[in-house]
Amino acid sequence: MRQHTTIDIDMELVREAGTALGTTRMTETVHAALADVVRRRRLTDLLGFQPALDLDDLREMRAHRFAERLERYGQDDEPASS
């Protein structure tokens, strides 16, 4: 969604941002700057992401594939079949 609006803006800052972003038009510069802010925030949020599982959980979930005896995982005493 786009909306036309009127804002007071520092034109020197727009020119400097345009140079840094490689843009030439004001609208293009503002959009590129906003997109950059959003991208940076998303990357920062990813750095703080803590998955619910860790490598030990993964090893435990995969352990049955390599088990020699099923009873270790709550099964009978029969050897595991391949």
C-alpha positions in Angstrom: 0.0 0.0 0.0 1.2 3.4 -0.8 0.1 6.8 0.5 0.9 10.2 -0.8 1.8 12.5 2.1 3.5 15.8 2.8 6.4 15.9 5.2 9.1 18.4 6.2 12.4 16.8 5.3 16.0 17.8 5.6 17.1 17.9 1.9 20.8 17.8 2.7 20.2 14.5 4.6 18.2 13.2 1.7 21.1 14.0 -0.7 23.6 12.4 1.6 21.4 9.3 2.0 20.9 9.2 -1.8 24.7 9.2 -2.3 25.2 6.4 0.3 22.3 4.3 -1.1 23.0 5.0 -4.8 19.6 6.6 -5.4 18.7 9.8 -7.2 15.1 10.6 -6.6 13.7 11.6 -3.1 11.0 8.9 -3.1 13.5 6.3 -4.1 15.9 7.4 -1.4 13.3 7.4 1.3 12.1 4.0 0.3 15.6 2.6 0.2 16.4 4.1 3.6 13.3 2.6 5.1 14.0 -0.8 3.6 17.5 -0.7 4.9 16.3 0.1 8.5 13.8 -2.8 8.3 16.4 -5.2 6.9 18.9 -4.2 9.7 16.2 -4.7 12.4 15.3 -8.2 11.0 19.0 -9.2 11.0 19.4 -7.9 14.6 16.4 -9.9 15.6 17.8 -13.0 14.0 21.0 -12.6 16.1 18.9 -12.9 19.2 16.9 -15.9 18.0 17.2 -18.9 20.4 15.9 -22.1 18.9 13.8 -24.4 21.1 16.1 -27.3 20.3 19.8 -27.6 20.7 22.3 -30.2 19.3 21.9 -32.5 22.3 18.1 -32.6 21.6 18.8 -33.5 18.0 21.3 -36.2 18.9 18.7 -37.7 21.3 16.0 -37.6 18.6 18.3 -39.3 16.1 19.7 -41.9 18.6 17.2 -44.6 17.8 18.6 -44.8 14.3 21.9 -46.0 15.7 20.7 -48.0 18.7 21.8 -51.6 18.9 19.0 -52.6 21.4 15.4 -51.3 21.3 14.8 -51.7 25.0 16.9 -48.6 25.6 14.1 -46.7 24.0 11.2 -48.4 25.8 10.8 -51.4 23.5 11.3 -55.2 24.2 14.6 -56.9 24.4 14.6 -57.9 20.7 17.5 -56.7 18.7 16.8 -53.8 16.3 16.1 -54.9 12.8 17.6 -53.0 9.8 
